[in-house]
């Protein structure tokens, strides 16, 4: 993973095999804020994109309509991987 800029926006780039995924860089600050507010251990999660996630995990938060972006932090069309899933791998 590394930080880059695309179309004037800071992004996180994650390469998994031959797949390159892009995430809103804002996800890191949002995740940090959420974890500080949560205040205790939180499981990461690791469900497939098309499968339900375990509630109470970072992954569930990363897909939740109640997070600061209202859902997925993924930016690449055709890929909807949640932030928690990527950090899990």
N, C-alpha and C positions, 0 to 999 in steps of 0.2 A: 504494500500500500504506500501511496505517496500523494502529496498535495500537488495540484496543478491548477491551471486556469483554462476555462473553456467558455467562449462567448462572453468574456468579461466577468465570469462567475468563478469563485474558488470552488474546487471540487476535490473529492478523494477518488483516486484511481486504484482499483483493485483488480489484479490479474489472477484468474483461477484457471490454470491450464491455458487453453487458447481463448478463453472468454475474458473480455475486459469490461468491468463494471464501473460505472460512475455514480457517485453519491454527492449530495449536497454537503459541502464542507461544514455548514451550519450544524449538521448532525452531531459533531463532536461537542460543541458548546451546549447544545440542547440536552445531549446525553449526560454531560457533566452536571448540569443544573438538576436534571431529574434524579440522578443518583444521590446528589447531596440532599435533596428534599426527601428522598426515600429513606436515607439514613441507616440502612442495614444491608446485609448480604442480599444480592439479587442474582438469581440464576440467569445464565446467558441465553439459553435456548438453542435450537438447531434443527427446526423442521424444514422439510422441503418447501419450496415456494408455493406449491399448490395445495399443501396440507395445512390443517389448522395448527396454530401455535399453542404452546402451553401458557396459560394465563399467569401473570405475575413475573414474566421474564423480560429481559432487555429486548428480546426479539418481538414479544407481544407489544411492547411500548413502541418499538420502531415501525410497527404496522398499524398502530392504533389511530383512529380518526381524532382522538383526543390529544395527540402529541402536537407540538408547535406547528408542524407543516400539514397536519390533518391527514396523515397516512404515511405512505412509503417515502423514504429518503432517496431511493434509487432514481437516477436521472436518465439512464440509457433506455431508449424505446425498445420494447420487446423483452426486457428483463425487469422484473419487479422484486428482486431480492431485497429483503429487509436488512437494515444495518446490523442488527444483532446476529443474523445468520452469517453474514460475511465476517464479522469479527470472530465468530465461533471457529471458522476454518482458518 
